[in-house]
């Protein structure tokens, strides 16, 4: 149950933690805050409806890219990136007051930033080495993404933009910013971190990759929750993907 405090302050009776009036569960202890509850559905809850539509649009676009031949050249894939960026930024604009605190580099700490970068480098090297060996051992394939970009005048720069820079900013805004905020309006924050981590993994449409994409999404969600900003996640995401790009270029003799 919620106990009213001064003005807009509310407290959870179970743990005496601060809660918001619209919360259905206490962010601190997870206790139900209302004695008489209405089942939350996409029809009666704006935030759940917005989260559902947001993820479905992302998933639909990714399915088109993955299972059609139309996007097998980067000239077309570029417009998909532009669409998802515009779609994400539109939701940022609609929810700017809630998103705004995440766009500042709260609690900046150079040692923490260095640790974030170092961890991303180690994780990327380990995962990309394991994935490359698995692809060759089980499928006799040696996958490279360079062929999508080699026809352009600056293929390496475009590859870094497409695989590292754009996803780091847009996907962190989308999953640890917008989707996280929609779900956080009615779910326990630890559950929000888990759900957005799984949503992030599912969006990549690779069953094997779920084993590292889900922990990746959960880890960046924890950083967002702990430090109140998406920028540590953006730096981690960018560094991880940049190392993957350099790893791919080095292995295939393009670097």
C-alpha positions, 0 to 999 in steps of 0.5 A: 500500500502507498502512504501519502506524505508531504505534497507529491511524496509517497511511501511504501508501507512495506519498506518505507521507501519513496515511490511515485503515485502511479507506481504499482510496485515498490522499486526498492522492495517490489511490494504491491502498492495497491490493495485493489489492482486492475490487470495491466494490459496494452489497452488500459496502460499507456506506457505498456502500450507505448513499450509494446508498439516501440519494440514491435516496430523495431522487431518488424524492421529487423525481421525485414532486414534479416529475412529479405534480400532487399537489404543485402547492400549497404546503400539500402541498409543505410536508410533502415538505420536512418529510419530507426534513428528517426523513430528513436529520436521521435520517442525521445522528443515525446518523452524528453522530460523523462529522458533528459536526466539520462543525457547528462554524464552524471557521476562522471569518473575517469577511472570508471570510464577507463574500467568500462572501456577495458571491460568492453575490449576484453569482452569483445575480444573473447566473444568474437574469438569464440564466435569465429571459432564456433562458426568455423568448427560447426558451420565451416564459415568465416563470416565477414561484414566488410563485403557490405562496405567495400564498394564505397570510397571509405569502407572502414569509416562507414563500417565503424559508423554503421556497426559501432557508432550508430548502434551504440547511440541509437540502441542505448537510447532505444533500449536503456532510455525509451523502452526502459522508461516506459516499463519502469513506470509500472514494473520493478526496476530489476525486472525492467533491466532483465526485460530490456536485456532480453528485448535487446537480445531478441532484436538481433534475431540470432539464437546463439548470440542470445547467450552474450547479447542478453548479458550485454543488455542487462549489464548496460541496463545496470549501468544506466540504473546505477549511474543515472545516465546512458553514456557509460552504456554508450561508451561500452557499446561503442568500444565493444562493437569497434573492437568487433569491427577491427577484429573482423578487418584484421582477420580478413587482411583489411587492416 
